Amino acid sequence: MTSINEHMTTDHRQVDALYEAAERAARAGELTALTRSAEEFLRRIAAHIAVEDDLLFPAFEEHTGMGEGGPTATMRLEHRDLEALFQQMRAALSSQDAAGYLRASAPMMDLLVQHNQKEEQMMYPMLDEALGGDVGPLLSAVRAALPLA
């Protein structure tokens, strides 16, 4: 991986696969598999969001001067919306409620798909462009925080 976009897009795909495994388990009523897959999905998506909020977005803002009202502000707001749905998913898991998990996860995935498209088509390419030759240290930090499978 030679760019933020490549690394983060690959991480999106890996996180999506965990979500899909959890959804299959929930639909099959396999609570043990649901819990295992969903907890891993929620752990990985939280790490992904933390890398964006704590590393990528501040780097973008520093290099472009775009902060408040810029694209990172929109992305952060969407992260907060997603986190509210993650809480509902966690509550369903702790209640061993597969149907409740599916009810919470469906709108989350709708929002996440749109959010990821914005990142992959706009935010990450803009970040790679803004950092240019300075991307190396940031990419190393991203790789360390989000090792790919």
C-alpha positions in Angstrom: 0.0 0.0 0.0 1.5 3.3 -1.1 -1.2 5.7 -0.2 -3.7 6.6 2.6 -6.5 5.9 0.1 -5.3 2.4 -0.7 -4.7 1.4 3.0 -8.0 2.9 4.3 -10.0 1.5 1.4 -8.6 -2.0 2.1 -9.4 -1.6 5.7 -13.0 -0.6 4.8 -13.3 -3.9 2.8 -12.0 -6.0 5.7 -14.3 -4.3 8.2 -17.2 -4.7 5.8 -16.5 -8.5 5.7 -16.7 -8.7 9.5 -20.1 -6.9 9.4 -21.3 -9.3 6.7 -20.3 -12.3 8.8 -22.1 -10.9 11.8 -25.2 -10.2 9.7 -25.2 -13.8 8.4 -24.9 -15.2 11.9 -27.7 -12.9 13.1 -30.0 -14.0 10.3 -29.2 -17.7 11.1 -29.8 -17.1 14.8 -26.2 -18.2 15.6 -25.7 -16.1 18.7 -22.1 -17.2 19.5 -21.0 -16.5 15.9 -22.9 -13.2 15.9 -21.3 -12.1 19.1 -17.8 -13.0 17.9 -18.1 -11.4 14.5 -20.1 -8.3 15.7 -17.6 -7.6 18.5 -14.7 -7.8 16.1 -16.6 -5.6 13.6 -17.3 -3.0 16.4 -13.7 -3.1 17.6 -12.3 -2.7 14.1 -14.6 0.1 13.1 -13.9 2.0 16.3 -10.1 1.7 15.6 -10.7 2.9 12.0 -12.7 5.9 13.1 -10.1 6.7 15.8 -7.4 6.7 13.1 -9.4 9.1 11.0 -10.4 11.4 13.9 -7.0 11.4 15.6 -4.5 11.1 12.8 -5.9 11.6 9.3 -8.3 14.5 9.7 -5.9 16.6 11.8 -3.1 16.1 9.2 -5.5 17.1 6.5 -6.6 20.2 8.4 -3.0 21.1 9.1 -1.9 20.8 5.5 -4.9 22.5 3.9 -6.0 25.0 6.6 -9.5 23.5 6.2 -11.0 22.8 9.5 -14.3 24.0 10.8 -16.9 23.8 8.1 -14.5 21.7 5.8 -14.9 18.1 4.7 -13.4 16.7 7.9 -16.2 18.4 10.0 -18.8 16.5 7.9 -16.9 13.2 8.3 -16.7 13.7 12.1 -20.4 14.4 12.4 -21.2 11.2 10.5 -18.9 9.3 12.8 -20.9 10.5 15.8 -24.1 9.4 14.0 -22.6 6.0 13.4 -21.5 5.7 17.0 -25.0 6.1 18.2 -26.0 3.1 16.0 -23.0 1.1 17.3 -24.3 1.6 20.8 -27.7 0.1 19.8 -25.9 -2.8 18.2 -23.9 -3.4 21.4 -27.0 -3.3 23.5 -28.6 -5.9 21.3 -25.5 -8.1 21.6 -25.5 -7.8 25.3 -29.2 -8.9 25.3 -28.4 -11.7 23.0 -31.1 -10.2 20.6 -30.2 -11.1 17.0 -33.3 -9.4 15.6 -32.5 -6.3 17.6 -29.0 -6.4 16.3 -30.3 -6.6 12.7 -32.7 -3.6 13.4 -29.8 -1.5 14.6 -27.3 -2.6 12.0 -29.3 -2.1 8.9 -29.5 1.8 9.1 -25.9 1.8 10.3 -24.8 0.0 7.2 -26.8 2.3 5.0 -25.0 5.3 6.5 -21.7 3.6 6.5 -21.8 2.7 2.8 -22.5 6.4 1.9 -19.8 7.6 4.4 -17.2 5.2 3.0 -17.9 6.3 -0.5 -17.3 9.9 0.4 -14.0 9.0 2.1 -12.8 6.8 -0.7 -13.8 9.1 -3.5 -13.1 12.5 -1.9 -11.5 12.6 1.6 -8.6 10.1 1.2 -7.6 11.3 -2.3 -7.6 14.9 -1.0 -5.5 13.8 1.9 -3.0 12.0 -0.2 -2.8 15.0 -2.5 -2.5 17.5 0.3 0.4 15.6 2.0 2.2 14.6 -1.2 5.7 13.5 -0.4 5.1 14.1 3.3 2.7 11.1 3.5 5.3 8.6 4.6 5.3 9.2 8.4 1.5 9.4 8.5 1.1 6.3 6.4 3.4 4.5 8.8 1.4 5.5 11.8 -1.8 4.4 10.0 -0.3 1.0 9.2 0.8 0.6 12.8 -2.7 1.5 14.1 -4.7 -0.5 11.5 -2.7 -3.5 10.4 -4.4 -5.2 7.5 -5.2 -8.9 7.6 
